[in-house]
């Protein structure tokens, strides 16, 4: 793939460094930033209770907060993250597709998709023992944009990343019905803002099939096609990360 000269390595490293630092906070408390852990009340309508049952079946009872998490096989832990990110971040990234093909003209759409796929890259690397956000930067560059970057020489700016997310702290009003999707949407939006400076690369992110992309260009139903498109991109990003880590040397400390 040809290198895009409009975005320098320095610009890309800076944007991905901030993004990786923000993702580190999200992965430490996925229920806080991505939702999906809220059980609906008995009075909730049937569609919401059915969706909750499907979510529980997809994610299972063993989560990163469970004592048994580390005893789970690595592929199962990675798949848990991919499933969760696909449901929460993938849906949030697909929401602008309600406008159909018009969403392709809005830079926000590509940034949302890249931020969702980037979450899968970082979560997969984390489960493989790459827990430092600085280690995620070259993986993000390679998987999302087919660019080679060295490991960040300086620590990822944790304070700056925390400041960026601080405005997105869940509020008390977010504890009611539908709070999970709202939290996920705000989080993915805030992560996407860290990537606005590399707009020239965002269309190179992993995507789904031509069929799902075409469906995503239709008004209203484009949300379904967009979700399938972004979910496929999330899975592809995780798979590529695993392949890279299998052949990568141990990180230098």
C-alpha positions in Angstrom: 0.0 0.0 0.0 1.3 3.4 -0.9 2.4 5.6 1.9 0.2 8.7 2.4 2.6 11.7 2.5 -0.1 14.0 3.8 0.3 12.5 7.3 3.8 12.4 8.6 5.1 9.7 10.9 5.4 12.3 13.7 1.7 13.3 13.3 0.6 9.7 13.3 2.7 8.8 16.3 1.4 11.7 18.2 -2.3 10.9 17.4 -1.9 7.2 18.1 0.0 7.9 21.4 -2.9 10.0 22.7 -5.4 7.5 21.4 -3.6 4.5 23.1 -3.5 6.3 26.4 -7.2 7.0 26.3 -7.9 3.3 25.4 -5.9 2.2 28.4 -8.4 3.9 30.6 -11.3 2.4 28.7 -10.0 -1.2 28.9 -9.4 -1.0 32.6 -13.1 -0.4 33.2 -15.1 -1.5 30.1 -18.4 -1.5 32.0 -17.9 2.2 32.9 -16.9 3.3 29.4 -18.6 0.8 27.0 -21.7 -0.1 29.0 -23.5 -3.4 28.5 -23.4 -4.4 32.1 -26.7 -2.9 33.1 -29.5 -5.4 33.8 -32.9 -4.1 32.7 -35.6 -3.9 35.4 -38.4 -6.4 35.3 -40.7 -3.7 34.0 -38.5 -3.2 30.9 -40.1 -3.9 27.5 -39.6 -7.3 26.0 -37.2 -6.2 23.2 -34.8 -4.8 25.8 -35.0 -7.9 28.0 -34.4 -10.1 25.0 -31.4 -8.0 23.9 -30.0 -8.3 27.4 -30.4 -12.1 27.3 -28.6 -12.3 24.0 -25.9 -10.1 25.3 -25.4 -12.3 28.4 -25.3 -15.4 26.1 -22.7 -13.8 23.8 -20.4 -12.4 26.6 -20.9 -15.1 29.3 -20.4 -14.7 33.0 -16.6 -14.6 33.1 -15.4 -11.0 32.5 -12.1 -9.3 33.0 -13.3 -8.4 36.5 -13.9 -12.1 37.4 -11.3 -14.0 39.4 -11.5 -16.8 36.8 -10.6 -14.5 33.9 -6.8 -15.3 33.7 -7.7 -19.1 33.7 -9.6 -18.6 30.5 -7.8 -19.7 27.3 -6.2 -16.7 25.5 -8.4 -17.1 22.3 -11.5 -17.0 24.5 -10.4 -13.8 26.3 -9.6 -12.1 23.0 -12.9 -13.2 21.6 -14.7 -11.7 24.6 -13.2 -8.3 23.9 -13.9 -8.6 20.2 -17.6 -9.5 20.9 -18.0 -6.7 23.4 -16.3 -4.1 21.3 -18.4 -5.2 18.3 -21.6 -4.8 20.1 -21.0 -1.5 21.9 -18.3 0.4 19.9 -19.4 -1.2 16.6 -23.0 0.0 17.0 -21.9 3.4 18.1 -19.6 3.7 15.0 -22.4 2.6 12.7 -25.0 5.1 14.0 -24.2 7.8 11.5 -25.1 5.3 8.7 -28.7 6.2 9.4 -28.1 8.9 6.7 -27.0 6.3 4.2 -24.4 7.3 1.6 -24.3 10.9 3.0 -22.4 9.5 6.1 -19.4 8.8 3.8 -19.0 12.5 3.2 -18.7 13.2 7.0 -15.2 12.7 8.3 -16.7 11.6 11.6 -17.8 8.3 10.1 -14.3 7.1 9.2 -12.9 8.3 12.6 -15.6 6.4 14.5 -14.9 3.2 12.6 -11.1 3.5 13.1 -11.5 4.1 16.8 -13.7 1.0 17.2 -11.2 -1.2 15.3 -8.3 0.4 17.3 -10.0 -0.7 20.5 -9.8 -4.3 19.3 -6.1 -3.9 18.5 -5.3 -2.6 21.9 -7.5 -5.2 23.8 -6.0 -8.1 21.8 -2.4 -6.8 22.5 -3.2 -6.4 26.2 -4.4 -10.0 26.5 -1.1 -11.1 24.8 0.8 -9.4 27.5 1.5 -6.1 25.7 0.0 -4.0 28.5 1.9 -0.7 27.9 0.1 1.8 25.6 3.4 2.7 24.0 3.6 -0.9 22.7 0.2 -0.5 21.0 1.2 2.5 18.9 3.2 0.5 16.2 0.5 -2.2 16.2 -2.2 0.4 15.6 -0.2 2.0 12.8 0.4 -1.3 11.1 -3.1 -2.9 11.5 -5.2 0.2 10.9 -3.1 2.1 8.4 -0.4 -0.2 7.1 2.3 2.1 8.3 5.5 1.2 10.2 6.2 3.2 13.3 8.7 2.4 16.1 7.7 1.9 19.7 7.1 5.3 21.2 10.4 6.5 22.7 8.5 8.6 25.3 5.8 7.2 27.6 2.3 7.7 26.3 0.9 10.9 27.8 -1.3 9.4 30.4 -2.2 12.7 32.0 -3.3 14.1 28.7 -5.3 11.0 27.9 -7.0 11.2 31.2 -7.8 14.8 30.6 -9.3 14.0 27.2 -11.6 11.4 28.8 -12.5 13.3 31.9 -15.3 15.2 30.1 -16.9 11.9 29.3 -17.2 10.6 32.8 -20.6 8.8 33.1 -23.1 11.0 34.9 -25.8 10.0 37.4 -28.3 10.5 34.7 -26.7 7.8 32.7 -27.6 5.1 35.2 -31.1 4.5 33.8 -32.6 2.7 30.9 -30.4 2.9 27.8 -27.4 4.2 29.6 -25.0 1.7 28.2 -25.5 2.7 24.6 -25.1 6.3 25.5 -21.9 5.7 27.4 -20.5 3.7 24.5 -21.4 6.3 21.9 -19.8 9.1 23.9 -16.7 7.1 24.5 -16.2 6.1 20.9 -16.8 9.7 19.8 -14.2 10.9 22.2 -11.7 8.3 21.1 -12.4 9.3 17.5 -11.5 12.9 18.2 -7.9 11.8 18.9 -7.7 10.6 15.3 -9.1 13.6 13.6 -5.6 14.8 12.8 -4.9 11.8 10.5 -8.0 12.1 8.4 -6.0 11.2 5.3 -5.5 7.7 6.6 -8.8 6.7 8.1 -10.3 5.2 5.0 -7.5 2.6 5.0 -8.8 1.0 8.2 -10.1 -2.6 8.2 -13.6 -2.9 6.8 -16.2 -5.5 6.0 -17.2 -6.9 2.6 -18.4 -4.9 -0.4 -21.9 -6.2 0.3 -22.0 -4.7 3.9 -20.5 -1.5 2.6 -23.2 -1.2 0.0 -25.9 -1.9 2.5 -24.4 0.8 4.7 -25.1 3.4 2.0 -28.8 2.9 2.2 -30.8 5.4 4.3 -32.1 4.1 7.7 -31.2 0.4 7.1 -27.7 1.6 6.6 -27.2 1.3 10.3 -27.5 -2.5 10.1 -25.1 -2.6 7.2 -22.8 -0.2 8.9 -22.7 -2.3 12.0 -21.9 -5.5 10.1 -19.2 -3.5 8.2 -17.6 -2.1 11.4 -18.0 -5.4 13.3 -16.1 -7.2 10.5 -13.4 -4.5 10.6 -13.1 -5.0 14.4 -12.6 -8.8 14.0 -10.1 -8.3 11.2 -8.2 -5.8 13.3 -8.0 -8.3 16.2 -6.9 -11.2 13.9 -4.2 -9.1 12.3 -2.9 -8.0 15.7 -2.7 -11.6 16.8 -0.7 -12.6 13.7 1.7 -9.7 14.2 2.3 -10.6 17.8 3.0 -14.2 17.0 6.0 -13.2 15.0 7.1 -10.1 16.9 10.1 -10.1 19.3 9.4 -9.4 23.0 9.0 -5.7 23.8 12.0 -3.8 25.0 11.7 -2.2 28.4 
